[in-house]
């Protein structure tokens, strides 16, 4: 008989396994692709296509779930599917076609884990008052552990181990999800009467349009950062282990920002703003410092080079 645990512990373990693996995949997978002799343009093509399939996978698999009781079962299937596709990519990395197909499948099943996990957390929040904030914080901490700890492991063992590390973490996630939460998520009884709003109607709202534009710009910059930051740092001679530390520090800074500056980031009640005016100069200032930051990294790297 499977061990029974509380919903909080089950979701915490699920987020721990998922985001620890994601913390290895997101920053370090481009380094593995480069180690497999793919150039920057090909890596960009692979990762850009992967984002398209992440979008498709999140919608497709979430749409298959009609009852709350199917959330846990779907998360279990997705964890093992992600493990299998990652193993296939590791085995067939020499073939671009097979690698492309494997990455697209992985992107679909991996992306679906986020909204489905959030849906499960929301269901338990309504059902038993689960503290979603604490559970999500565990996920953020797991991401930091994944990128920092396994960044050191990859730095020691080499980039060729990256897909096997990710597959192992996903398998561990699948094993942890075999535990039985008690109580199980229940379907909400009764019919919800909600007005259906079409996509075209939403686009006619200027606030929605501006919000979509802002999100598109943010996600676009993130995509470029995720794809090329590690490659850029490697071109400066920065090792994968140090790259893991940089990523871990950035996530820790992100967490600290949102927990320590609530007044500065508070959105004003005015309908003319959908983002805090105080946040804009902060973001602009950080962006303007990035070239200086990279320059200092380059200087530090020069200092570590032995004279010929």
N, C-alpha and C positions, 0 to 999 in steps of 0.2 A: 504494500500500500504506500502511495506517495505521501511524503511528509506534507502536512498542512501548515501554512503560514498565513500571517495577516495580509490583507491587500496592500498595506503600506510597504511591508517587507518584500512582497512579491514584485511590486512595481519598482521599488528601489533596486532590487537585484536585476530586473529587466533593463532598467535605464543604465545601471552600472555596466552590464555586458555590452549593450548596444553602443553607448557613447564611448566606451573604452576602445572598442574596435573602430568606431568612426574617427576617434582621435588619432588612430594610426593611419587610416585610409586617406582622410582628407588632406593632410599636409605631406605625407610621405609617398603616396602612390605615384605622383609625378616623378619622384626621384627613382622609383623602380622602373618606370617606363623609360626614363633616360638611360638607366643601367642596361636595359634591354636593347639599346642602340636605336631608339626612336628619337627623331629630332624634335625641336621645340614646336615646329608647325604641326607635326603629326600628333604630338601630345595635346596641343591646343584643340585640334580637331576631335580627338577622342573625348576629351573632357567636356567640350562644348556639346557634343552629341549626347554625352551622358546626362547633362542637365535637362535636355529635352525629354529623355526617357525617364528621368526622375519625376518630372512633371506628370508624364503619362502614368507611371506606376502609382504615384500617390493618389491620383483620381480613380484609376481602374480598380485597384485592390480595395480601396475604401468603399467604392460603390458596390462591391460584392457582398459586403456585410450588411445584413438586414436586421439582425438582432444583437443585443449587447452580449449575449452568451457566446457569440462567435468571435468576439474580439481576441480573447486569449488564444483560442485555437489558431486563428490567423497569424498572430504574432509568433507562435511556435513554428508554423510552416515557413514563414518568411525568414526566420533566423536560420533554419537549416537550408533553405534555398539559397540564401546569401553565402553560407559556408561552402556549399557545393559549387556555385558559380565562381567563387574566388579561387577554389582549388583548380577548376578548369582553366581559369586565366593563367594561373601559375604554370600549369602543364603545357599549355598551347600558346605561350607568349611569343613564340617564333613566327606564328602566323597572324598577320594583321587582321584578316577576316574573322578568324576564330576569336582573337582577342577583342575585336570590336563587338562581336555578338555577345561574348561573355560579359563585357563591361556594360552593355546595354541592359542585359538581363539582370545583372547585379544592381544596376542603378534603379531599376523598376522595383525590385523586391526590397532593397535597402531603404529607398525613399519612403515606401509605404509604411515602414515601421514607425516613423515619426508621428503622422497624423493619427494612426490607429492607437499608438501608445497614449497620445494626448486624449483621444476619445475615451479610452479605458479609464484614464485618470479623472476625466470629467464625470463619467458615469459613477465611479466610486465616490467622488466628491459630493454628488447629489444624494447618493445612497447612504453613505456612512460618514460624510463630512471629512473625507481624506484631505490632508494638507498637501496640496499639489506643489506649493512653493518649495517645501522641504525636499520632496521627491525630485523635483526638477533640479534643485541645487546639487543633489547627488549625481545627476547626470552630467552637470557641468564639471564637477570635481572628477568624475570618471574620464571625461575628455582630457582634462589636464594630466591625469595619471597616464592615460594611454599615450599621449604625444610626448611627454617628458620621459617616462620610464622606458617605453619601447623605442623611443628615439635613441636612448643610450644603448639599448640592446642592438638596434640596427647599426649604430655607429661602430659597435664592437664586432658584430657578425657579418655585416655587409648588407647592401640594399637588396640582394637576391632573396633575403629571408622575409621581405615585407609581405608578400601575399600569403605565405604560410603562417606568419604571425596573425594576420587579420583573420584567416580561416580558423585558426585555433581559438581566437577570442570569440568569434561568432558561434563556434561549436560549444564553447563554454556558456555562451548566452543561451543557446538552445537547451542545454542541460539544466541551467538554472530555471528556465521557464517551464520545465516539466513539473516543478513543485506545484502543489495545489493550493490556491488561495481560498480562504474561507472568511467571509461569504463570497460567493461568486457574483459577478455583475448581473444585475437583473434588468429586464426590459421595463421601460417606463410604460405603465398602463394608461389607457385613455388616448384620445386623439388630440394632437396639438393643432390648433387653428391658427395658422400663420399665413400672412399675406405673401404671395409669391411675387418677387421683384425680378424682372428680367435684366439680363446683362446690359442690354442697350440702354435701359432706363437708368442703370447705375452710372453708365458712362456720360449721361447727360448732366449728372451732378458735378459741378466744378470742383468741389472738395474731393470727391472720389477720384476724379481725373488727376488732380494734383498729387493725391496720395499714391496712385498707381505709378505716376511718373517718378516720384521720389523713391518708391520701392524698386522700380526698374533700375534706376541709377545706382542705388545701394547694392542690389544683387549683382549688377553688372561689374561693379568694382570688386565685389567679393569674389566673383568668378575668376577675374583676372588675378587677384591675389592668391586664391587657392591654387590656380594652375601654375603660376610662374614664380611665386615668391621663393619656393625652395630651389627651383632651377636658378634663379637669380643669385640667391645666397651661395649656391654651390659654385657659380661662376666667379664669385669673389673669394673662393677658397674656404668657405665656411662649411664645416662638417655637418652631417645629418644629425649628430647628437646635439650640437649647438643649435641647429635649426629647431629641434624639438623643444629645447629650453626657451627659445624665442617665442614659439607658438604657445607654450604653456604660460609664459609671462603675459602674453597678450590676452589670453582668456581670463587669467586671474585679474588683470587690470580691468577687463570688461565687467567681471562680477563685482569688483570693488567699486567701480564707478556707479553702478546702478544701486548699490546698497548704501553708499556713503554720501551721494549727492542727490537725494530725492527732491529737495527744493529747487536745485539748479535745473533739474531735468523735468520739472513738473510742467505739464501742458496747460496753458492758460485756458480759461473758459471761453474766450472769444472764438466764434465760429470761423474767423478769418484765418486761423492758424490750425494746422494739424500736426505741427512739430514745434517743440519749444524754441523760441527765439534765442534763448541762452545756449541751447545746444549747437546752434549753427556756427557761431564764432569759435566754439570749442573744437568742432570737427574741422573747420577751415584751418585753425591754428595747427592742429595735429597734422593735417595733410601738408601744410607748408613746411613742417619740420622734417617730413619724411626724407627729402633729398639730403638734408644735413645728417640725418640719422644713418642713412646708407653710406654717406661719405665717412663718417666716424667708424663705421664697421670696416670699411675698406682700409682706413688708417690702422685700426687695430690689427687687421689681418696682415698688413705690411710688416708690422712690428714683430709678428710671429714667424716671419720667413727668415730662414738662416741665410747669411751672406754666402755668395758663391765664391 
